[in-house]
Amino acid sequence: MKSISISPRPIIPLLLPQLEHRYKISRLNHRLPLLHLDGAGRSLLLMASLNNHNHNHHFRHADSTASPPSSAVAKISHLKAVVLGDAPASEEDDVVLPSHDFSRQALVPSQQKYLEMYKASIENPAGFWSGIASSEFYWKQRWGDQVYSENLDVRRGNIKIEWFKGGITNVCYNCLDRNIDAGLADKIALYWESNEPGFDATLTYSQLLQRVCQLANYLKSVGVRKGDAVVVYLPMLMELPITMLACARIGAVHSVVFAGFSSESLAQRIVDCKPKVVITCNAVKRGPKTILLKDIVDAALIDSANKGIFVDVCLTYENQLALKREKTKWKEGRDIWWEDVVPKYPTSCDVQWVDAEDPLFLLYTSGSTGKPKGVLHTTGGYMVYTATTFKYAFDYKDSDVYWCTADCGWITGHSYVTYGPMLNGATVLLYEGAPNYPDPGRCWDIVDKYKVTIFYTAPTLVRSLMRDGDEASYFSNLYVTRYSRKSLRVLGSVGEPINPIGGSRCPISDTWWQTETGGFMITPLPGAWPQKPGSATFPFFGVQPVIVDEKGVELDGECSGYLCVKSSWPGAFRTLYGDHERYETTYFKPFPGYYFTGDGCRRDKDGYHWLTGRVDDVINVSGHRIGTAEVESALVSHPQCAEAAVVGVEHQVKGQGIYAFVTPVEGISYSEELRKSLILTVRTQIGAFAAPDKIHWAPALPKTRSGKIMRRILRKIAARQLDELGDTSTLADPGVVDQLIKLADT
């Protein structure tokens, strides 16, 4: 791997001429496509595919002169395909293809079809997206002659993005009523699996609509109107998507806050958006642990009241498996039990028709200043984009049972738990609990129980299940092999920058997108593209990524730099709530004329994109700009390293040094020999200039419950600024911080 010269800008016209020739390549003799798989994903693939399995299967390289599939349209003569056999796919020139059978049935069955659709989406975005919007969604009133308008250049005035403005629609209607009218009334919309085994529930599309309407009617009765904010602090109960859809039905703006944030973080969001109602539940069980959510909300409401923001209604769902109502703290006159009021309301509710550019939801994301940013997504463009990305990226079929393990407190839960799937009439599985409770086989037990066909998860989840040892022993572990997993058809992974956690026995692929983008931006399509391990491959329809240097000059061909996007897409966020200036400064001023993603990217000689991590996660070592994700990837390739996180620290000679937090696999002791071996691995894979200056042993890394590594905390520990650690209450295990501090000088 090379060091990365980071610079800022966008990319795609080069794609078309590069792929006009035929190439010969054989396909993966495997029934599961490798969609969105990253380091953890390669483990997922193997775990999912060990059905009736020959455990000595490995992957080998097939010479690229093998007989070509009929769909091949590109000439990448030096590439090697991966098929079941002898050796792993681990180099940039290795590619993976799904089976012929999968491609024949795929929505996008070939590269040629992808290129046709992509070219149409770029050359005529208005025609491409209006065609999808008109044919696949219900509009009370069609938009005008102008499908979209945009200004991404701060030098030409205020940044503005609009899609389908003047079109009148409703996302809830399109998720529920439209699908019921299409004959899906009795189709299962939601499966729900409790934290406690043996407790579950289902809702059909018609039953879900009734529940949504009851809540919508209640919200209207307490004064919630179009444009009003509703803060939602719920775990993964069915009441969470019900609440989101109820808000959308009446034109209210929901702001879901991940039910792992502290009372201080929740109060920040309440103060910023000033909701009419807060919706929560009394408690939730996460594994064996009971979390008193209502207590957190109570503290947040006191905090926000002290800042002058008062909330009159706190609607609370009684989650009986976690806590009985008589043990729940209560404030009369403000707190209302969901079960006491919502079921009394009518099961039908008129739709509040809204403009395509009316707000749908606020979702707060972390900001470098410490103040959360309220990302605002609007209705029409987001609806069309999330539904379309879900449909094609997962190759969705009507018979699929879909499980995304993300929480609705994050954008993945908005776009790919609630809205994207339900706009397609999908059957969605929700799981309330911990992935390893009561044992590490719980995920696979759930897959078998519900016959899950599409499984979309985060690398952290799988890594957490792999901590017991190396992969070979893990795959033979009864927690995996005692389950069939035969139903799985498509696998996906999302969350962190790629790093290989699979012993290089299986090729990997990843998808790139952000809270701000609303949906996938650079992603494999499972039936179309040859995939390279670790590459996000090519852009989704309508997306024009570019790579630029420090001066904002677009770079052609093989290069590294800053990833930007040229021109808008329907799912783009429209502003930061109450702070349009910050919106422009953060995303559009760095490189005028482009949306700046904040990510570094490398494009290889074949046009494949490789995300190198946040550019603020770039360490400048003696003039070498090194992406932290690159160093982490090298460290985790070591067979005795389970996980790694890298930050920069001040260095008297080099300017910045590389400080690596390393978690060995279970059973491996910290040792000087291991430290030297890890450093040698980085020197070998990247170069001596990237060798870590410090290896800090870590029993675990500080993460939120969603799996996001809190690098801010790691930077403070590395710099020994222990009095500046800040709020650690959102961590899945705050005790990890104390462990890391104790090991700081080991």
VENWOLIN-V410091 format. One record per residue. N is the residue number from 0. RES is the residue in three letters. SS is DSSP state (helix for helix, strand for strand, loop for the rest). Layout:
n=[N,N]
res=[RES,RES]
ss=[SS,SS]
//
This chain:
n=[0,1,2,3,4,5,6,7,8,9,10,11,12,13,14,15,16,17,18,19,20,21,22,23,24,25,26,27,28,29,30,31,32,33,34,35,36,37,38,39,40,41,42,43,44,45,46,47,48,49,50,51,52,53,54,55,56,57,58,59,60,61,62,63,64,65,66,67,68,69,70,71,72,73,74,75,76,77,78,79,80,81,82,83,84,85,86,87,88,89,90,91,92,93,94,95,96,97,98,99,100,101,102,103,104,105,106,107,108,109,110,111,112,113,114,115,116,117,118,119,120,121,122,123,124,125,126,127,128,129,130,131,132,133,134,135,136,137,138,139,140,141,142,143,144,145,146,147,148,149,150,151,152,153,154,155,156,157,158,159,160,161,162,163,164,165,166,167,168,169,170,171,172,173,174,175,176,177,178,179,180,181,182,183,184,185,186,187,188,189,190,191,192,193,194,195,196,197,198,199,200,201,202,203,204,205,206,207,208,209,210,211,212,213,214,215,216,217,218,219,220,221,222,223,224,225,226,227,228,229,230,231,232,233,234,235,236,237,238,239,240,241,242,243,244,245,246,247,248,249,250,251,252,253,254,255,256,257,258,259,260,261,262,263,264,265,266,267,268,269,270,271,272,273,274,275,276,277,278,279,280,281,282,283,284,285,286,287,288,289,290,291,292,293,294,295,296,297,298,299,300,301,302,303,304,305,306,307,308,309,310,311,312,313,314,315,316,317,318,319,320,321,322,323,324,325,326,327,328,329,330,331,332,333,334,335,336,337,338,339,340,341,342,343,344,345,346,347,348,349,350,351,352,353,354,355,356,357,358,359,360,361,362,363,364,365,366,367,368,369,370,371,372,373,374,375,376,377,378,379,380,381,382,383,384,385,386,387,388,389,390,391,392,393,394,395,396,397,398,399,400,401,402,403,404,405,406,407,408,409,410,411,412,413,414,415,416,417,418,419,420,421,422,423,424,425,426,427,428,429,430,431,432,433,434,435,436,437,438,439,440,441,442,443,444,445,446,447,448,449,450,451,452,453,454,455,456,457,458,459,460,461,462,463,464,465,466,467,468,469,470,471,472,473,474,475,476,477,478,479,480,481,482,483,484,485,486,487,488,489,490,491,492,493,494,495,496,497,498,499,500,501,502,503,504,505,506,507,508,509,510,511,512,513,514,515,516,517,518,519,520,521,522,523,524,525,526,527,528,529,530,531,532,533,534,535,536,537,538,539,540,541,542,543,544,545,546,547,548,549,550,551,552,553,554,555,556,557,558,559,560,561,562,563,564,565,566,567,568,569,570,571,572,573,574,575,576,577,578,579,580,581,582,583,584,585,586,587,588,589,590,591,592,593,594,595,596,597,598,599,600,601,602,603,604,605,606,607,608,609,610,611,612,613,614,615,616,617,618,619,620,621,622,623,624,625,626,627,628,629,630,631,632,633,634,635,636,637,638,639,640,641,642,643,644,645,646,647,648,649,650,651,652,653,654,655,656,657,658,659,660,661,662,663,664,665,666,667,668,669,670,671,672,673,674,675,676,677,678,679,680,681,682,683,684,685,686,687,688,689,690,691,692,693,694,695,696,697,698,699,700,701,702,703,704,705,706,707,708,709,710,711,712,713,714,715,716,717,718,719,720,721,722,723,724,725,726,727,728,729,730,731,732,733,734,735,736,737,738,739,740,741,742,743,744,745]
res=[MET,LYS,SER,ILE,SER,ILE,SER,PRO,ARG,PRO,ILE,ILE,PRO,LEU,LEU,LEU,PRO,GLN,LEU,GLU,HIS,ARG,TYR,LYS,ILE,SER,ARG,LEU,ASN,HIS,ARG,LEU,PRO,LEU,LEU,HIS,LEU,ASP,GLY,ALA,GLY,ARG,SER,LEU,LEU,LEU,MET,ALA,SER,LEU,ASN,ASN,HIS,ASN,HIS,ASN,HIS,HIS,PHE,ARG,HIS,ALA,ASP,SER,THR,ALA,SER,PRO,PRO,SER,SER,ALA,VAL,ALA,LYS,ILE,SER,HIS,LEU,LYS,ALA,VAL,VAL,LEU,GLY,ASP,ALA,PRO,ALA,SER,GLU,GLU,ASP,ASP,VAL,VAL,LEU,PRO,SER,HIS,ASP,PHE,SER,ARG,GLN,ALA,LEU,VAL,PRO,SER,GLN,GLN,LYS,TYR,LEU,GLU,MET,TYR,LYS,ALA,SER,ILE,GLU,ASN,PRO,ALA,GLY,PHE,TRP,SER,GLY,ILE,ALA,SER,SER,GLU,PHE,TYR,TRP,LYS,GLN,ARG,TRP,GLY,ASP,GLN,VAL,TYR,SER,GLU,ASN,LEU,ASP,VAL,ARG,ARG,GLY,ASN,ILE,LYS,ILE,GLU,TRP,PHE,LYS,GLY,GLY,ILE,THR,ASN,VAL,CYS,TYR,ASN,CYS,LEU,ASP,ARG,ASN,ILE,ASP,ALA,GLY,LEU,ALA,ASP,LYS,ILE,ALA,LEU,TYR,TRP,GLU,SER,ASN,GLU,PRO,GLY,PHE,ASP,ALA,THR,LEU,THR,TYR,SER,GLN,LEU,LEU,GLN,ARG,VAL,CYS,GLN,LEU,ALA,ASN,TYR,LEU,LYS,SER,VAL,GLY,VAL,ARG,LYS,GLY,ASP,ALA,VAL,VAL,VAL,TYR,LEU,PRO,MET,LEU,MET,GLU,LEU,PRO,ILE,THR,MET,LEU,ALA,CYS,ALA,ARG,ILE,GLY,ALA,VAL,HIS,SER,VAL,VAL,PHE,ALA,GLY,PHE,SER,SER,GLU,SER,LEU,ALA,GLN,ARG,ILE,VAL,ASP,CYS,LYS,PRO,LYS,VAL,VAL,ILE,THR,CYS,ASN,ALA,VAL,LYS,ARG,GLY,PRO,LYS,THR,ILE,LEU,LEU,LYS,ASP,ILE,VAL,ASP,ALA,ALA,LEU,ILE,ASP,SER,ALA,ASN,LYS,GLY,ILE,PHE,VAL,ASP,VAL,CYS,LEU,THR,TYR,GLU,ASN,GLN,LEU,ALA,LEU,LYS,ARG,GLU,LYS,THR,LYS,TRP,LYS,GLU,GLY,ARG,ASP,ILE,TRP,TRP,GLU,ASP,VAL,VAL,PRO,LYS,TYR,PRO,THR,SER,CYS,ASP,VAL,GLN,TRP,VAL,ASP,ALA,GLU,ASP,PRO,LEU,PHE,LEU,LEU,TYR,THR,SER,GLY,SER,THR,GLY,LYS,PRO,LYS,GLY,VAL,LEU,HIS,THR,THR,GLY,GLY,TYR,MET,VAL,TYR,THR,ALA,THR,THR,PHE,LYS,TYR,ALA,PHE,ASP,TYR,LYS,ASP,SER,ASP,VAL,TYR,TRP,CYS,THR,ALA,ASP,CYS,GLY,TRP,ILE,THR,GLY,HIS,SER,TYR,VAL,THR,TYR,GLY,PRO,MET,LEU,ASN,GLY,ALA,THR,VAL,LEU,LEU,TYR,GLU,GLY,ALA,PRO,ASN,TYR,PRO,ASP,PRO,GLY,ARG,CYS,TRP,ASP,ILE,VAL,ASP,LYS,TYR,LYS,VAL,THR,ILE,PHE,TYR,THR,ALA,PRO,THR,LEU,VAL,ARG,SER,LEU,MET,ARG,ASP,GLY,ASP,GLU,ALA,SER,TYR,PHE,SER,ASN,LEU,TYR,VAL,THR,ARG,TYR,SER,ARG,LYS,SER,LEU,ARG,VAL,LEU,GLY,SER,VAL,GLY,GLU,PRO,ILE,ASN,PRO,ILE,GLY,GLY,SER,ARG,CYS,PRO,ILE,SER,ASP,THR,TRP,TRP,GLN,THR,GLU,THR,GLY,GLY,PHE,MET,ILE,THR,PRO,LEU,PRO,GLY,ALA,TRP,PRO,GLN,LYS,PRO,GLY,SER,ALA,THR,PHE,PRO,PHE,PHE,GLY,VAL,GLN,PRO,VAL,ILE,VAL,ASP,GLU,LYS,GLY,VAL,GLU,LEU,ASP,GLY,GLU,CYS,SER,GLY,TYR,LEU,CYS,VAL,LYS,SER,SER,TRP,PRO,GLY,ALA,PHE,ARG,THR,LEU,TYR,GLY,ASP,HIS,GLU,ARG,TYR,GLU,THR,THR,TYR,PHE,LYS,PRO,PHE,PRO,GLY,TYR,TYR,PHE,THR,GLY,ASP,GLY,CYS,ARG,ARG,ASP,LYS,ASP,GLY,TYR,HIS,TRP,LEU,THR,GLY,ARG,VAL,ASP,ASP,VAL,ILE,ASN,VAL,SER,GLY,HIS,ARG,ILE,GLY,THR,ALA,GLU,VAL,GLU,SER,ALA,LEU,VAL,SER,HIS,PRO,GLN,CYS,ALA,GLU,ALA,ALA,VAL,VAL,GLY,VAL,GLU,HIS,GLN,VAL,LYS,GLY,GLN,GLY,ILE,TYR,ALA,PHE,VAL,THR,PRO,VAL,GLU,GLY,ILE,SER,TYR,SER,GLU,GLU,LEU,ARG,LYS,SER,LEU,ILE,LEU,THR,VAL,ARG,THR,GLN,ILE,GLY,ALA,PHE,ALA,ALA,PRO,ASP,LYS,ILE,HIS,TRP,ALA,PRO,ALA,LEU,PRO,LYS,THR,ARG,SER,GLY,LYS,ILE,MET,ARG,ARG,ILE,LEU,ARG,LYS,ILE,ALA,ALA,ARG,GLN,LEU,ASP,GLU,LEU,GLY,ASP,THR,SER,THR,LEU,ALA,ASP,PRO,GLY,VAL,VAL,ASP,GLN,LEU,ILE,LYS,LEU,ALA,ASP,THR]
ss=[loop,loop,loop,loop,loop,loop,loop,strand,strand,strand,loop,loop,helix,helix,helix,helix,helix,helix,loop,loop,loop,loop,loop,loop,loop,loop,loop,loop,loop,loop,loop,loop,strand,strand,loop,loop,loop,loop,helix,helix,helix,helix,helix,helix,helix,helix,helix,helix,helix,loop,loop,loop,loop,loop,loop,loop,loop,strand,strand,strand,strand,strand,loop,loop,loop,loop,loop,loop,loop,loop,loop,loop,loop,loop,loop,loop,loop,loop,loop,strand,strand,strand,strand,strand,strand,loop,loop,loop,loop,loop,loop,loop,loop,strand,strand,strand,loop,loop,loop,helix,helix,helix,helix,helix,helix,loop,loop,loop,loop,loop,helix,helix,helix,helix,helix,helix,helix,helix,helix,helix,helix,helix,helix,loop,helix,helix,helix,helix,helix,helix,helix,helix,helix,helix,helix,helix,loop,loop,loop,loop,strand,loop,loop,loop,loop,loop,loop,strand,strand,strand,strand,loop,loop,helix,helix,helix,loop,loop,loop,strand,strand,strand,strand,loop,loop,loop,loop,strand,strand,loop,helix,helix,helix,helix,helix,loop,helix,helix,helix,helix,helix,helix,helix,helix,loop,loop,loop,strand,strand,strand,strand,strand,strand,loop,loop,loop,loop,loop,loop,strand,strand,strand,strand,strand,helix,helix,helix,helix,helix,helix,helix,helix,helix,helix,helix,helix,helix,helix,helix,helix,helix,loop,loop,loop,loop,loop,loop,loop,strand,strand,strand,strand,strand,loop,loop,loop,loop,helix,helix,helix,helix,helix,helix,helix,helix,helix,helix,helix,helix,helix,loop,loop,strand,strand,strand,strand,loop,loop,loop,loop,loop,loop,helix,helix,helix,helix,helix,helix,helix,helix,helix,helix,helix,loop,loop,loop,strand,strand,strand,strand,strand,loop,loop,strand,strand,strand,loop,loop,strand,strand,strand,loop,helix,helix,helix,helix,helix,helix,helix,helix,helix,helix,helix,helix,helix,helix,loop,loop,loop,loop,loop,loop,strand,strand,strand,strand,strand,loop,loop,loop,loop,loop,loop,loop,helix,helix,helix,loop,loop,loop,loop,loop,loop,loop,strand,strand,strand,helix,helix,helix,helix,helix,helix,helix,loop,loop,loop,loop,loop,loop,loop,loop,loop,strand,strand,loop,loop,loop,strand,strand,strand,strand,strand,strand,strand,loop,loop,loop,loop,loop,loop,loop,strand,strand,strand,strand,strand,strand,loop,helix,helix,helix,helix,helix,helix,helix,helix,helix,helix,helix,helix,helix,helix,loop,loop,loop,loop,loop,loop,loop,strand,strand,strand,strand,loop,loop,loop,loop,loop,loop,helix,helix,helix,helix,helix,helix,helix,helix,helix,helix,helix,helix,helix,loop,loop,loop,strand,strand,strand,strand,strand,loop,loop,loop,loop,loop,loop,loop,loop,loop,loop,helix,helix,helix,helix,helix,helix,helix,helix,helix,loop,loop,loop,strand,strand,strand,strand,loop,helix,helix,helix,helix,helix,helix,helix,loop,loop,loop,loop,loop,helix,helix,helix,helix,helix,loop,loop,helix,helix,helix,helix,loop,loop,loop,loop,loop,loop,loop,loop,strand,strand,strand,strand,loop,loop,loop,loop,loop,loop,loop,loop,loop,loop,loop,loop,loop,loop,loop,strand,loop,loop,strand,loop,loop,loop,loop,loop,loop,loop,loop,loop,strand,loop,loop,loop,loop,loop,loop,loop,loop,strand,loop,loop,loop,strand,loop,strand,loop,strand,loop,loop,loop,loop,loop,strand,strand,strand,strand,loop,loop,loop,loop,loop,strand,loop,loop,loop,loop,strand,strand,strand,strand,strand,strand,strand,loop,loop,loop,loop,loop,loop,loop,loop,loop,strand,strand,loop,loop,loop,helix,helix,helix,helix,helix,helix,helix,helix,loop,loop,loop,loop,loop,loop,loop,strand,strand,strand,strand,strand,strand,strand,strand,strand,loop,loop,loop,loop,loop,strand,strand,strand,strand,strand,strand,helix,helix,helix,strand,strand,strand,strand,loop,loop,strand,strand,strand,strand,helix,helix,helix,helix,helix,helix,helix,helix,helix,loop,loop,loop,loop,strand,strand,strand,strand,strand,strand,strand,strand,strand,strand,strand,loop,loop,loop,strand,strand,strand,strand,strand,strand,strand,strand,strand,strand,loop,loop,loop,loop,loop,loop,loop,helix,helix,helix,helix,helix,helix,helix,helix,helix,helix,helix,helix,helix,helix,loop,loop,helix,helix,helix,loop,loop,loop,strand,strand,strand,strand,loop,loop,loop,loop,loop,strand,strand,loop,loop,loop,loop,strand,loop,helix,helix,helix,helix,helix,helix,helix,helix,loop,loop,loop,helix,helix,helix,loop,loop,loop,loop,loop,loop,strand,loop,loop,loop,helix,helix,helix,helix,helix,helix,helix,helix,loop,loop,loop,loop]
//
